[in-house]
């Protein structure tokens, strides 16, 4: 088998490893009103779930990125991550109490900790070997899994199929997926994962990029993950319409990411990652103040499309502007970013109990605007320095 086929198979492996967990998560988020009602779960408890997930994830991603992946290889790391994640659908769907639901953060956090930074590092390696832009496509499969999860959930709720059967099917899918991840994964001889580095404070540029990801990841739940609850409980829509929030967001993100590579080639990363994100967020903020559910669905599609490539562009720029190895850099950016899940969702959950989810959506939209403005400033400074050094 020639090298190009090997790298193509390996990229498919990373896409499967990422998309299946977020297919499960898309179904779970769409059924969050059902889960919350079943076990009498408050908004603040949902925030605590994200916080527990973040603690476990950031610790796991650092250990995996520095010590595990370089030793056992990316294929084994991704396979183990997929196996560890596989019990999550059981905890999500069959929980009969709040503590039992919170337990789902353990396999979910450890599994994603194995998968996310490793998949990003492997994709960067494949980009270098094949001279293609692939981070946007990897991120697209993340969104594709989320989108199909929302679509699946919408169909289940529209035709009133048994929800427990859905989560039973998700358990089977999650158990089977590691087989394909391992079979298609990159062999150790091709891995070329660099030697581990001792823990140290990340470089200045990596800290800055990590901060932008911290804000993005920490607050994304108020715009996407909390939307079904917002529609069902505050805008008083049907469960089917509430599940369409995931479809609107996911379809916008998926389309945007699949077009990301060609858009970056035709323009540049700063326009696609910064200016387009700022434009989409501005329009969405205006739409939210109208409060019409159908307009908000359009707004969710728009902001999903416009901000779709912010994360892959941020990773690409971060990996270009570092002297550390890609595995360590990927783990550092991911860790700082997922640390946002540790702080912000708990604050959002607490604030939602007092002010409403709608208030938080408006507030977070403003925060996103500021985040994109500073991202544009940083990329302008880095670009000016690069030109000056040439």
NUVO-542974 format. One record per residue (C-alpha): x, y, z. Coordinates in steps of 0.001 Angstrom, whole numbers, plus 524288, in hexadecimal, padded with zeros to 5 digits. Each point is the difference from the previous one (the first is absolute). Layout:
// NUVO-542974
<rec east="X" north="Y" up="Z"/>
...
This chain:
// NUVO-542974
<rec east="80000" north="80000" up="80000"/>
<rec east="805DD" north="80D22" up="7FBFC"/>
<rec east="801DF" north="80B05" up="809AD"/>
<rec east="7F4B4" north="8084A" up="7FAEF"/>
<rec east="7F652" north="7F4EF" up="8024E"/>
<rec east="805B1" north="7FDC2" up="80D91"/>
<rec east="7FE2A" north="80E47" up="803A8"/>
<rec east="7F25F" north="80073" up="7FA0B"/>
<rec east="7FC00" north="7F42D" up="80821"/>
<rec east="805EA" north="80613" up="80C15"/>
<rec east="7F870" north="80C8F" up="7FDE2"/>
<rec east="7F35E" north="7F83A" up="7FE7F"/>
<rec east="80369" north="7F971" up="80CED"/>
<rec east="8012D" north="80D24" up="806F2"/>
<rec east="7F321" north="80489" up="7FA08"/>
<rec east="7F8F7" north="7F3E4" up="80515"/>
<rec east="80662" north="80187" up="80D53"/>
<rec east="7FB04" north="80E04" up="80104"/>
<rec east="7F2A8" north="7FF2D" up="7F95C"/>
<rec east="7FA3E" north="7F473" up="8078A"/>
<rec east="80136" north="8063A" up="80D99"/>
<rec east="7F9CD" north="80C7C" up="7FAF2"/>
<rec east="7F52E" north="7F86A" up="7F93E"/>
<rec east="7FCFF" north="7FA94" up="80D7D"/>
<rec east="80118" north="80DA2" up="805D5"/>
<rec east="7F6F5" north="805FA" up="7F5BB"/>
<rec east="7F57C" north="7F621" up="80395"/>
<rec east="80248" north="80273" up="80E74"/>
<rec east="7FF30" north="80ECC" up="7FF07"/>
<rec east="7F37A" north="7FF22" up="7F80F"/>
<rec east="7FA3C" north="7F73A" up="80A92"/>
<rec east="8051A" north="80873" up="80B1D"/>
<rec east="7F264" north="80570" up="8032B"/>
<rec east="7FB25" north="7F1E0" up="800FA"/>
<rec east="80B84" north="7FBF4" up="8088B"/>
<rec east="7FEC6" north="80C12" up="808AF"/>
<rec east="7F17A" north="7FDA8" up="801E1"/>
<rec east="801D5" north="7F174" up="802B3"/>
<rec east="809E9" north="801C4" up="80AF4"/>
<rec east="7FBBC" north="80DAC" up="8044F"/>
<rec east="80CF8" north="8063C" up="7FC30"/>
<rec east="80230" north="80EA9" up="8018B"/>
<rec east="80778" north="8091C" up="7F6ED"/>
<rec east="80AF7" north="80147" up="809F1"/>
<rec east="80194" north="7F12B" up="80057"/>
<rec east="80207" north="7FFE2" up="7F144"/>
<rec east="80A96" north="80A2E" up="8022C"/>
<rec east="80659" north="7F72E" up="80A27"/>
<rec east="80009" north="7F4DC" up="7F62E"/>
<rec east="807C2" north="80845" up="7F664"/>
<rec east="80925" north="80402" up="80B02"/>
<rec east="802CF" north="7F1D7" up="80402"/>
<rec east="801CF" north="7FC65" up="7F1B7"/>
<rec east="809D1" north="80B0D" up="7FE51"/>
<rec east="8083A" north="7FC4F" up="80BDD"/>
<rec east="80117" north="7F1EF" up="7FB73"/>
<rec east="80234" north="803D3" up="7F1D8"/>
<rec east="80AC4" north="809E9" up="8023A"/>
<rec east="80790" north="7F6DE" up="808FF"/>
<rec east="7FE83" north="7F4B1" up="7F67D"/>
<rec east="803E6" north="807D5" up="7F3F1"/>
<rec east="80CB5" north="80477" up="80678"/>
<rec east="803BE" north="7F246" up="80451"/>
<rec east="7FC4B" north="7FA23" up="7F2D6"/>
<rec east="806B3" north="80A79" up="7F7D5"/>
<rec east="80CC3" north="7FF73" up="807A0"/>
<rec east="80180" north="7F207" up="8048B"/>
<rec east="7F66F" north="7F667" up="7F9E7"/>
<rec east="7FE92" north="8033F" up="7F17B"/>
<rec east="80EC2" north="800FE" up="7FD57"/>
<rec east="8021B" north="7F2B2" up="80671"/>
<rec east="7F4C6" north="7F7BA" up="7FADB"/>
<rec east="7FD4D" north="80760" up="7F353"/>
<rec east="7F447" north="80794" up="7FB07"/>
<rec east="7F865" north="7F410" up="7FB32"/>
<rec east="80035" north="7F988" up="80D6A"/>
<rec east="7FD41" north="80CEE" up="806C2"/>
<rec east="7F40D" north="802E0" up="7F79F"/>
<rec east="7FB0F" north="7F210" up="80185"/>
<rec east="80150" north="80059" up="80ED2"/>
<rec east="7F91F" north="80D39" up="8005F"/>
<rec east="7F4A6" north="7FAB2" up="7F7F2"/>
<rec east="7FEEC" north="7F41C" up="808F5"/>
<rec east="8000E" north="80849" up="80C58"/>
<rec east="7F585" north="808FF" up="7FA63"/>
<rec east="7F708" north="7F4B6" up="7FBF2"/>
<rec east="7F887" north="7FEA6" up="80D15"/>
<rec east="7FC15" north="80E6C" up="7FF93"/>
<rec east="7F2F7" north="7FDEB" up="7F8B5"/>
<rec east="7FBB3" north="7F6BE" up="80AD0"/>
<rec east="80260" north="80A52" up="80A7A"/>
<rec east="7F9A2" north="80A89" up="7F79B"/>
<rec east="7F389" north="7F8C6" up="7FC83"/>
<rec east="7FD98" north="7F6B3" up="80B38"/>
<rec east="80331" north="808D9" up="80B6E"/>
<rec east="7F561" north="7FFF0" up="80A5A"/>
<rec east="80617" north="809D6" up="80931"/>
<rec east="8087D" north="80C2C" up="7FF51"/>
<rec east="80C32" north="7F95C" up="805D7"/>
<rec east="7FED0" north="7F502" up="7F606"/>
<rec east="7FF33" north="809E2" up="7F4E6"/>
<rec east="80BD3" north="8075A" up="80541"/>
<rec east="807B0" north="7F338" up="7FF84"/>
<rec east="7FF21" north="800C3" up="7F129"/>
<rec east="809F4" north="80B0B" up="80093"/>
<rec east="80A8C" north="7F60A" up="80398"/>
<rec east="80058" north="7F735" up="7F3DC"/>
<rec east="7FC1B" north="80B95" up="7F792"/>
<rec east="80AF3" north="808CB" up="80520"/>
<rec east="80A93" north="7F581" up="7FF9D"/>
<rec east="7FBCE" north="7FB2F" up="7F28E"/>
<rec east="7FFD8" north="80D8D" up="7F9D2"/>
<rec east="80CF3" north="802F0" up="806CA"/>
<rec east="8060B" north="7F47E" up="7F8B2"/>
<rec east="7F965" north="8034D" up="7F324"/>
<rec east="7FFFF" north="80EB2" up="7FD99"/>
<rec east="80E3C" north="80417" up="80186"/>
<rec east="804EA" north="7F349" up="7F9DE"/>
<rec east="7F72B" north="80173" up="7F419"/>
<rec east="8047C" north="80E17" up="7FE67"/>
<rec east="80E64" north="7FC4F" up="800D3"/>
<rec east="7FE76" north="7F4AE" up="7F661"/>
<rec east="7F8A4" north="808C1" up="7F66B"/>
<rec east="80AFA" north="80A00" up="800B4"/>
<rec east="809B8" north="7F518" up="7FD03"/>
<rec east="7F7E7" north="7FB96" up="7F44D"/>
<rec east="7FF15" north="80E1E" up="7FB46"/>
<rec east="80EE1" north="800E7" up="80012"/>
<rec east="80171" north="7F307" up="7F8D2"/>
<rec east="7F59C" north="80286" up="7F5AA"/>
<rec east="800C3" north="80EE1" up="7FEBE"/>
<rec east="7F141" north="80152" up="801D4"/>
<rec east="7F769" north="8080E" up="80937"/>
<rec east="7F8ED" north="7F5E6" up="80844"/>
<rec east="7FD79" north="80635" up="80D54"/>
<rec east="7F38B" north="80624" up="7FAA5"/>
<rec east="7FB4F" north="7F2BA" up="7FB35"/>
<rec east="802F3" north="7F992" up="80D21"/>
<rec east="7F828" north="80A95" up="806A2"/>
<rec east="7F54C" north="7FE08" up="7F5C0"/>
<rec east="7FE66" north="7F1D6" up="80426"/>
<rec east="7FECF" north="80499" up="80DF9"/>
<rec east="7F4A3" north="80897" up="7FB98"/>
<rec east="7FAA3" north="7F577" up="7F70C"/>
<rec east="7FED3" north="7F6B0" up="80B6D"/>
<rec east="7F92A" north="80A8C" up="807E8"/>
<rec east="7F6EC" north="80329" up="7F494"/>
<rec east="7FBFE" north="7F1ED" up="7FD7E"/>
<rec east="7FDF9" north="7FE64" up="80E97"/>
<rec east="7F685" north="80B62" up="7FFE7"/>
<rec east="7F916" north="7FAEE" up="7F3BE"/>
<rec east="7FEC6" north="7F268" up="805BE"/>
<rec east="7FAAB" north="8057F" up="80CAA"/>
<rec east="7F649" north="808AB" up="7F8C8"/>
<rec east="7FAA4" north="7F44B" up="7F885"/>
<rec east="7FF12" north="7F7F2" up="80C7A"/>
<rec east="7F871" north="80AC0" up="806EF"/>
<rec east="7F785" north="80372" up="7F442"/>
<rec east="7FB10" north="7F218" up="7FE65"/>
<rec east="80051" north="7FD11" up="80E92"/>
<rec east="808F7" north="7F448" up="7FF45"/>
<rec east="804B7" north="7FA4F" up="80CD9"/>
<rec east="80B73" north="80818" up="804E9"/>
<rec east="80602" north="7F4AB" up="80768"/>
<rec east="80114" north="7F86B" up="7F340"/>
<rec east="80765" north="80B7B" up="7FA32"/>
<rec east="80A0B" north="8001D" up="80ADE"/>
<rec east="8014B" north="7F133" up="7FF19"/>
<rec east="80385" north="801B8" up="7F1A5"/>
<rec east="809C6" north="80AB3" up="8038E"/>
<rec east="8069B" north="7F6AA" up="8097C"/>
<rec east="801AF" north="7F5F8" up="7F50E"/>
<rec east="8057A" north="80A41" up="7F695"/>
<rec east="80983" north="804F2" up="80A56"/>
<rec east="804B9" north="7F228" up="802D1"/>
<rec east="80212" north="7FC9C" up="7F19C"/>
<rec east="8070E" north="80C8C" up="7FBFA"/>
<rec east="80D54" north="7FCB8" up="80659"/>
<rec east="80141" north="7F465" up="7F6B0"/>
<rec east="7FFED" north="80905" up="7F415"/>
<rec east="808C5" north="809F3" up="806CD"/>
<rec east="80A5F" north="7F59B" up="80277"/>
<rec east="7FED6" north="7F979" up="7F2AD"/>
<rec east="801C4" north="80CB5" up="7F872"/>
<rec east="8097A" north="806AF" up="8094C"/>
<rec east="80DE4" north="80440" up="7FD3D"/>
<rec east="80A45" north="7F582" up="80283"/>
<rec east="80AB9" north="802E9" up="809E9"/>
<rec east="80A53" north="80076" up="7F53D"/>
<rec east="7F8BD" north="80B44" up="7F963"/>
<rec east="7FBE1" north="806D7" up="80C7B"/>
<rec east="80C2E" north="80843" up="801AD"/>
<rec east="7FAD4" north="8058F" up="80CD3"/>
<rec east="80ADB" north="807E4" up="805FA"/>
<rec east="806A1" north="7FD4C" up="80CE0"/>
<rec east="7F8C8" north="80498" up="80C17"/>
<rec east="803B4" north="80CD5" up="80638"/>
<rec east="8009E" north="80358" up="80E56"/>
<rec east="7F49D" north="807D5" up="804FA"/>
<rec east="80227" north="80E97" up="7FF00"/>
<rec east="7F7ED" north="80C34" up="7FE88"/>
<rec east="7FBB7" north="800D5" up="7F1AA"/>
<rec east="805C5" north="80A71" up="7F73F"/>
<rec east="7F9A3" north="80D68" up="7FFD6"/>
<rec east="7F93C" north="7FE0D" up="7F2DD"/>
<rec east="7FABC" north="7F2C7" up="80444"/>
<rec east="7FAA7" north="805F4" up="80C91"/>
<rec east="7F925" north="80A87" up="7F801"/>
<rec east="7FA23" north="7F658" up="7F656"/>
<rec east="7FC22" north="7F75D" up="80B5B"/>
<rec east="7F920" north="80B90" up="8065D"/>
<rec east="7F7E0" north="80263" up="7F3BD"/>
<rec east="7FC65" north="7F195" up="7FFDE"/>
<rec east="7FCF4" north="800DC" up="80E97"/>
<rec east="7F5E1" north="80A94" up="7FD5D"/>
<rec east="7FA9E" north="7F91A" up="7F400"/>
<rec east="7FEA9" north="7F284" up="8063C"/>
<rec east="7FBB0" north="8053B" up="80D1A"/>
<rec east="7F4CC" north="807E4" up="7FA84"/>
<rec east="7FBE9" north="7F7EA" up="7F436"/>
<rec east="7F644" north="7F893" up="8086B"/>
<rec east="7F7C6" north="80C2C" up="8020E"/>
<rec east="7FE4E" north="80129" up="7F148"/>
<rec east="7FF1A" north="7F1C4" up="7FBC5"/>
<rec east="7FF14" north="7F631" up="80B31"/>
<rec east="7F63E" north="807EF" up="807FC"/>
<rec east="7F76F" north="80372" up="7F461"/>
<rec east="7F696" north="7F454" up="80116"/>
<rec east="7FD4A" north="80352" up="80E3B"/>
<rec east="7FE91" north="80E53" up="7FC7E"/>
<rec east="7F60B" north="7FD07" up="7F55A"/>
<rec east="7F85A" north="7F5EB" up="807CE"/>
<rec east="7FFAB" north="80675" up="80D63"/>
<rec east="80086" north="80EA4" up="7FD38"/>
<rec east="7FB5B" north="801EB" up="7F202"/>
<rec east="7F5CF" north="7F53F" up="8026C"/>
<rec east="801D9" north="7F90A" up="7F2F8"/>
<rec east="7FD8B" north="7F1A3" up="7FD0F"/>
<rec east="80A81" north="7F5B3" up="80298"/>
<rec east="8019E" north="7FE2A" up="7F152"/>
<rec east="80295" north="80E77" up="7FDAE"/>
<rec east="8094D" north="80030" up="80B99"/>
<rec east="807DA" north="7F4D3" up="7FA0B"/>
<rec east="80103" north="807BF" up="7F34A"/>
<rec east="8092E" north="80976" up="806EF"/>
<rec east="80A5D" north="7F54E" up="7FF7F"/>
<rec east="7FCDE" north="7FD7F" up="7F1AF"/>
<rec east="800EF" north="80E7B" up="7FC8A"/>
<rec east="80CD5" north="801F3" up="8072D"/>
<rec east="805C6" north="7F318" up="7FB88"/>
<rec east="7FC5C" north="801A6" up="7F1AE"/>
<rec east="805CA" north="80DB5" up="7FFAC"/>
<rec east="80C93" north="7FB3B" up="80649"/>
<rec east="800FF" north="7F405" up="7F760"/>
<rec east="7FE2B" north="8077B" up="7F342"/>
<rec east="80970" north="80A95" up="8047B"/>
<rec east="80A96" north="7F64A" up="803B2"/>
<rec east="7FF05" north="7F7F8" up="7F3A0"/>
<rec east="801B5" north="80CB9" up="7F870"/>
<rec east="80AA5" north="804AB" up="80947"/>
<rec east="80BB4" north="7FADA" up="7F882"/>
<rec east="7FBF6" north="80624" up="7F30F"/>
<rec east="7FBF1" north="80CB8" up="806B1"/>
<rec east="80D40" north="8011D" up="806BA"/>
<rec east="80715" north="7FD81" up="7F31B"/>
<rec east="7F7F9" north="80A8C" up="7F935"/>
<rec east="80184" north="809F9" up="80B04"/>
<rec east="807EC" north="7FD7C" up="80C49"/>
<rec east="7FEAE" north="7FA87" up="80DB8"/>
<rec east="7FE0F" north="80D4F" up="80628"/>
<rec east="7F405" north="80301" up="7F7AC"/>
<rec east="7F9C1" north="7F293" up="801D9"/>
<rec east="8036B" north="7FE6E" up="80E5C"/>
<rec east="7FE48" north="80E21" up="8043D"/>
<rec east="7F82D" north="80920" up="7F757"/>
<rec east="7F5CE" north="7F5E6" up="7FBFE"/>
<rec east="7FE20" north="7FBC9" up="80E38"/>
<rec east="7FE47" north="80E29" up="80429"/>
<rec east="7F5E8" north="80255" up="7F552"/>
<rec east="7F7EA" north="7F3F4" up="8037F"/>
<rec east="8002A" north="80307" up="80E7C"/>
<rec east="7FBAA" north="80E07" up="7FD93"/>
<rec east="7F434" north="7FB9F" up="7F805"/>
<rec east="7FC7B" north="7F586" up="809F0"/>
<rec east="80042" north="809CB" up="80B2D"/>
<rec east="7F659" north="808AF" up="7F8BA"/>
<rec east="7F712" north="7F467" up="7FD20"/>
<rec east="80002" north="7FB61" up="80E23"/>
<rec east="7FA44" north="80CE7" up="804A8"/>
<rec east="7F418" north="7FDCB" up="7F74E"/>
<rec east="7FD3D" north="7F35F" up="8077E"/>
<rec east="7F902" north="7F907" up="7F4D4"/>
<rec east="80364" north="7F14F" up="80041"/>
<rec east="7FFF7" north="7FE85" up="7F137"/>
<rec east="808DB" north="80BCB" up="7FE10"/>
<rec east="808F5" north="7FA9F" up="80A96"/>
<rec east="800F2" north="7F31C" up="7F898"/>
<rec east="804B6" north="807B4" up="7F426"/>
<rec east="80968" north="80748" up="808CD"/>
<rec east="80549" north="7F343" up="80594"/>
<rec east="8028B" north="7FAF4" up="7F24C"/>
<rec east="806CA" north="80CC3" up="7FC79"/>
<rec east="808C9" north="800C5" up="80BE2"/>
<rec east="802EF" north="7F179" up="7FECE"/>
<rec east="8045E" north="8021C" up="7F1EB"/>
<rec east="807A3" north="80C80" up="80288"/>
<rec east="80734" north="7FB50" up="80C34"/>
<rec east="801EB" north="7F22E" up="7FACE"/>
<rec east="80E6F" north="80182" up="7FD00"/>
<rec east="8040E" north="80812" up="80BC6"/>
<rec east="80513" north="7F423" up="8078F"/>
<rec east="8074E" north="7F92E" up="7F4C0"/>
<rec east="805E8" north="80D0A" up="7FBCA"/>
<rec east="803FF" north="802A9" up="80E0A"/>
<rec east="806A0" north="7F2A6" up="800F6"/>
<rec east="806BE" north="801B1" up="7F2D4"/>
<rec east="80563" north="80D49" up="803FA"/>
<rec east="803E4" north="7FAF7" up="80D56"/>
<rec east="8073E" north="7F450" up="7FA61"/>
<rec east="806E2" north="808F4" up="7F63A"/>
<rec east="80446" north="809A7" up="80A83"/>
<rec east="806EC" north="7F6F1" up="80979"/>
<rec east="80D5B" north="7F9F0" up="80240"/>
<rec east="7FA37" north="7F4C6" up="807E9"/>
<rec east="7FC20" north="7F325" up="7F9BC"/>
<rec east="7F253" north="7FF3D" up="7FA51"/>
<rec east="7FB04" north="7F5EB" up="809B0"/>
<rec east="803AF" north="8085A" up="80BB5"/>
<rec east="7FAF7" north="80C6E" up="7F99E"/>
<rec east="7F32B" north="7F99D" up="7FC4A"/>
<rec east="7FE6B" north="7FAED" up="80DEA"/>
<rec east="8032C" north="80D71" up="805BC"/>
<rec east="7F633" north="8074C" up="7F784"/>
<rec east="7F5A5" north="7F593" up="80250"/>
<rec east="80242" north="80029" up="80EA8"/>
<rec east="7FEE3" north="80EBA" up="8012D"/>
<rec east="7F40F" north="7FFE0" up="7F72E"/>
<rec east="7F901" north="7F523" up="8074C"/>
<rec east="80335" north="806EA" up="80CC3"/>
<rec east="7F57F" north="80971" up="7FB68"/>
<rec east="7F64A" north="7F4F0" up="8021D"/>
<rec east="804B7" north="7FF9C" up="80E09"/>
<rec east="7FC93" north="80E0E" up="8032A"/>
<rec east="7F5E7" north="805AF" up="7F6B5"/>
<rec east="7F533" north="7F58E" up="7FF7A"/>
<rec east="7FEC3" north="80008" up="80EDA"/>
<rec east="7FE86" north="80ED4" up="7FF8D"/>
<rec east="7F617" north="7FEF0" up="7F4F3"/>
<rec east="7F855" north="7F5A0" up="80760"/>
<rec east="7FFAD" north="80868" up="80C37"/>
<rec east="7FC8C" north="80C31" up="7F846"/>
<rec east="7F526" north="7F8BD" up="7F8B6"/>
<rec east="7F996" north="7FCE0" up="80CF6"/>
<rec east="7FF69" north="80E9C" up="80309"/>
<rec east="7FF44" north="80731" up="7F2F6"/>
<rec east="7FB50" north="7F5EC" up="7F5CE"/>
<rec east="80705" north="7F8F7" up="7F505"/>
<rec east="7FBF5" north="80AA0" up="7F654"/>
<rec east="80757" north="80A44" up="807D6"/>
<rec east="80C3A" north="7F78B" up="7FFB2"/>
<rec east="7FEE4" north="7FE05" up="7F145"/>
<rec east="8001A" north="80EBF" up="7FDE4"/>
<rec east="80B3D" north="801FA" up="8097E"/>
<rec east="80845" north="7F52C" up="7FA0D"/>
<rec east="7FD96" north="80545" up="7F247"/>
<rec east="80615" north="80CDD" up="8044F"/>
<rec east="80B87" north="7F8B1" up="80607"/>
<rec east="801EE" north="7F8BB" up="7F327"/>
<rec east="80072" north="80CDA" up="7F887"/>
<rec east="80AC3" north="804F1" up="808F0"/>
<rec east="8074D" north="7F310" up="7FEC8"/>
<rec east="7FFEC" north="800A8" up="7F123"/>
<rec east="8048C" north="80E31" up="8002D"/>
<rec east="80BDE" north="7FC9A" up="80863"/>
<rec east="802B7" north="7F3FA" up="7F790"/>
<rec east="80081" north="808E1" up="7F40D"/>
<rec east="80963" north="80909" up="8071A"/>
<rec east="808FE" north="7F4BF" up="803C5"/>
<rec east="80067" north="7FA54" up="7F246"/>
<rec east="802E0" north="80D83" up="7FA70"/>
<rec east="80B7E" north="8019E" up="8094D"/>
<rec east="80552" north="7F25C" up="7FCF8"/>
<rec east="7FE9A" north="80272" up="7F165"/>
<rec east="8072A" north="80D04" up="8010F"/>
<rec east="80B19" north="7F982" up="80791"/>
<rec east="80105" north="7F504" up="7F603"/>
<rec east="80101" north="809CF" up="7F4CD"/>
<rec east="80A09" north="807E7" up="807AA"/>
<rec east="80873" north="7F3E0" up="80240"/>
<rec east="80033" north="7FC19" up="7F1A0"/>
